[in-house]
Amino acid sequence: MTITAKHVARPRPTSDIGAATAAAAAFLEALGVDLSPENLHETPARMARAYADLLTPREFKLTTFDNDEGYDELVMARGIPIRSVCEHHLLPFFGVAHVGYLPAGRILGLSKLARVVEMFAHGTQVQERLTKQIADWLSRELEPNGVGVVIEAEHLCMTLRGVQAVGARTITSMMLGVLRDDTRSRGEFLAAAGLGGR
């Protein structure tokens, strides 16, 4: 069995926590938040570090293996926790991703499915783009027979403001290859994702 590993990272943003802290303080004060109480002195710095964490992806090592056994059935990681930041309001959205593929010549270390989700979720995002980026990346890196990605997420920009639709979840999906073209395979993937073969 041949093992292939390579370090993977999206372009990492350059963070200036000092400048971000000053900007956070100015932002909060402009909105009328009094930062003079002692328990709020560190709030701008905490806010800056929290957003830096949400917006900065971690590097990881992509590990793939020869598919020596010729396994060609669905491989899925279901319920991968996901968190990201809506690029329109800079409020978090969070939920789960169900990610699967039909192997061809290579198979992927299972933990890497969660790492790929995390890599694209960090940063400002929209759920539709995030879903497509994960699917396209797996298709390009593994060249599988099919890829499926479903994301179910709650968006705080929709539940805390505007329509205030508390508990509403947005579902997006992307199917490539056999999972897009073959009704039976698509139904198997969606059923495994808990979506009842929609």
C-alpha positions as CSV (number, residue, x, y, z in Angstrom):
1,M,0.0,0.0,0.0
2,T,1.4,3.4,-1.0
3,I,0.9,6.2,1.4
4,T,0.9,9.8,0.1
5,A,1.0,12.7,2.5
6,K,1.3,16.4,1.9
7,H,0.8,19.5,4.0
8,V,-2.3,21.5,3.1
9,A,-3.3,25.0,4.0
10,R,-5.4,27.7,2.5
11,P,-3.6,31.1,2.4
12,R,-3.3,32.2,6.0
13,P,-4.4,35.7,6.7
14,T,-1.9,38.0,8.4
15,S,-3.3,38.9,11.9
16,D,-2.4,42.0,13.8
17,I,-4.1,41.4,17.2
18,G,-3.0,44.8,18.5
19,A,-4.7,46.7,15.6
20,A,-7.7,44.4,15.8
21,T,-8.0,45.0,19.6
22,A,-7.9,48.8,19.0
23,A,-10.5,48.5,16.2
24,A,-12.7,46.3,18.4
25,A,-12.6,48.9,21.2
26,A,-13.4,51.7,18.8
27,F,-16.3,49.6,17.3
28,L,-17.8,48.8,20.7
29,E,-17.5,52.4,21.9
30,A,-19.1,53.7,18.7
31,L,-22.1,51.5,19.4
32,G,-22.4,52.9,22.9
33,V,-20.7,50.1,24.9
34,D,-19.0,51.5,28.0
35,L,-15.7,49.7,28.3
36,S,-14.7,51.5,31.5
37,P,-15.9,48.9,34.0
38,E,-13.0,46.6,35.0
39,N,-14.7,43.5,33.8
40,L,-14.9,44.9,30.3
41,H,-11.3,46.1,30.0
42,E,-10.1,43.0,28.2
43,T,-13.2,42.6,26.0
44,P,-11.8,44.2,22.9
45,A,-8.7,41.9,23.1
46,R,-10.9,38.8,23.7
47,M,-13.1,39.8,20.7
48,A,-10.0,40.2,18.5
49,R,-8.6,36.8,19.5
50,A,-12.0,35.1,19.0
51,Y,-12.4,36.4,15.5
52,A,-8.7,35.6,14.7
53,D,-9.5,32.0,15.7
54,L,-12.6,31.8,13.7
55,L,-11.0,33.3,10.6
56,T,-7.6,31.4,10.5
57,P,-7.5,27.9,9.1
58,R,-5.0,25.3,10.5
59,E,-2.6,23.5,8.4
60,F,-2.9,19.7,8.2
61,K,-1.2,16.8,6.5
62,L,-3.4,15.1,3.8
63,T,-2.9,11.4,4.0
64,T,-4.1,9.2,1.1
65,F,-3.6,5.5,0.5
66,D,-3.7,3.2,-2.5
67,N,-7.1,1.5,-2.7
68,D,-5.5,-1.9,-2.8
69,E,-8.7,-3.8,-2.0
70,G,-10.6,-2.0,-4.8
71,Y,-13.2,-0.8,-2.3
72,D,-15.9,1.0,-4.3
73,E,-18.8,1.6,-1.9
74,L,-19.6,4.8,-0.1
75,V,-17.2,6.2,2.6
76,M,-18.9,8.8,4.7
77,A,-18.2,10.9,7.8
78,R,-21.5,12.0,9.2
79,G,-22.2,14.8,11.6
80,I,-18.8,16.6,11.3
81,P,-19.2,19.7,13.5
82,I,-18.9,22.9,11.5
83,R,-18.5,26.6,12.5
84,S,-17.9,29.5,10.2
85,V,-18.6,33.2,9.9
86,C,-21.2,34.7,7.6
87,E,-19.4,37.1,5.3
88,H,-22.4,39.5,5.2
89,H,-22.9,40.2,8.9
90,L,-19.8,38.6,10.5
91,L,-22.0,36.5,12.8
92,P,-21.2,32.8,13.2
93,F,-23.1,30.0,11.6
94,F,-22.7,26.4,12.9
95,G,-24.0,22.9,12.4
96,V,-22.9,19.7,10.9
97,A,-21.5,18.5,7.6
98,H,-22.0,15.0,6.1
99,V,-19.2,14.2,3.7
100,G,-18.7,11.1,1.6
101,Y,-17.1,9.7,-1.5
102,L,-17.1,6.7,-3.8
103,P,-13.4,5.6,-3.9
104,A,-11.5,5.0,-7.1
105,G,-7.7,4.6,-7.0
106,R,-7.1,6.4,-3.7
107,I,-8.7,6.4,-0.3
108,L,-8.4,9.2,2.3
109,G,-7.4,9.0,6.0
110,L,-10.9,9.3,7.7
111,S,-9.9,12.2,10.0
112,K,-9.0,14.2,7.0
113,L,-12.6,14.5,5.9
114,A,-13.2,16.6,9.1
115,R,-9.9,18.5,8.4
116,V,-11.1,19.5,4.9
117,V,-14.4,20.8,6.3
118,E,-12.5,22.8,9.0
119,M,-10.1,24.2,6.4
120,F,-12.8,25.8,4.2
121,A,-15.1,26.7,7.1
122,H,-12.5,29.0,8.7
123,G,-12.8,32.5,7.3
124,T,-15.7,34.5,6.1
125,Q,-18.1,32.3,4.1
126,V,-21.5,31.6,2.7
127,Q,-22.9,28.1,3.2
128,E,-23.4,27.5,-0.5
129,R,-19.8,28.3,-1.4
130,L,-18.5,26.3,1.5
131,T,-20.4,23.2,0.4
132,K,-19.1,23.5,-3.2
133,Q,-15.5,24.1,-2.1
134,I,-15.4,21.0,0.1
135,A,-16.8,18.8,-2.8
136,D,-14.6,20.3,-5.4
137,W,-11.5,19.9,-3.3
138,L,-12.2,16.2,-2.6
139,S,-12.9,15.6,-6.2
140,R,-9.7,17.2,-7.3
141,E,-7.4,15.6,-4.7
142,L,-8.8,12.0,-4.8
143,E,-10.3,11.7,-8.3
144,P,-13.0,9.5,-6.8
145,N,-16.0,8.1,-8.7
146,G,-18.3,10.5,-6.8
147,V,-18.4,13.0,-4.0
148,G,-21.3,14.2,-1.8
149,V,-21.4,17.0,0.7
150,V,-24.5,18.1,2.8
151,I,-24.3,20.9,5.3
152,E,-27.0,21.7,7.8
153,A,-26.4,24.9,9.7
154,E,-28.1,27.5,11.9
155,H,-27.1,31.1,11.0
156,L,-27.1,33.6,13.8
157,C,-27.6,36.4,11.2
158,M,-31.0,34.9,10.6
159,T,-31.9,33.8,14.2
160,L,-30.7,36.8,16.2
161,R,-31.5,39.6,13.9
162,G,-33.9,40.4,11.0
163,V,-36.5,37.7,10.7
164,Q,-35.4,36.1,14.0
165,A,-36.3,32.6,12.8
166,V,-35.0,30.8,15.9
167,G,-34.2,27.2,15.3
168,A,-34.3,27.4,11.5
169,R,-31.6,25.4,9.7
170,T,-30.3,25.8,6.2
171,I,-29.4,22.7,4.2
172,T,-27.1,22.8,1.2
173,S,-25.8,19.9,-0.9
174,M,-23.3,19.3,-3.6
175,M,-23.1,16.0,-5.5
176,L,-20.4,15.2,-8.1
177,G,-19.8,12.2,-10.4
178,V,-21.8,9.1,-9.8
179,L,-23.5,10.6,-6.7
180,R,-24.9,13.3,-9.0
181,D,-25.7,11.2,-12.0
182,D,-27.0,7.9,-10.5
183,T,-30.3,8.1,-8.7
184,R,-29.7,5.0,-6.6
185,S,-26.3,6.1,-5.4
186,R,-27.6,9.6,-4.7
187,G,-30.4,8.2,-2.6
188,E,-28.0,6.0,-0.7
189,F,-25.8,9.0,0.2
190,L,-28.8,11.2,1.3
191,A,-30.3,8.3,3.3
192,A,-26.9,7.8,5.0
193,A,-26.8,11.5,5.7
194,G,-30.2,11.2,7.5
195,L,-32.1,13.1,4.8
196,G,-34.3,10.3,3.7
197,G,-33.2,10.2,0.1
198,R,-34.5,13.6,-0.9
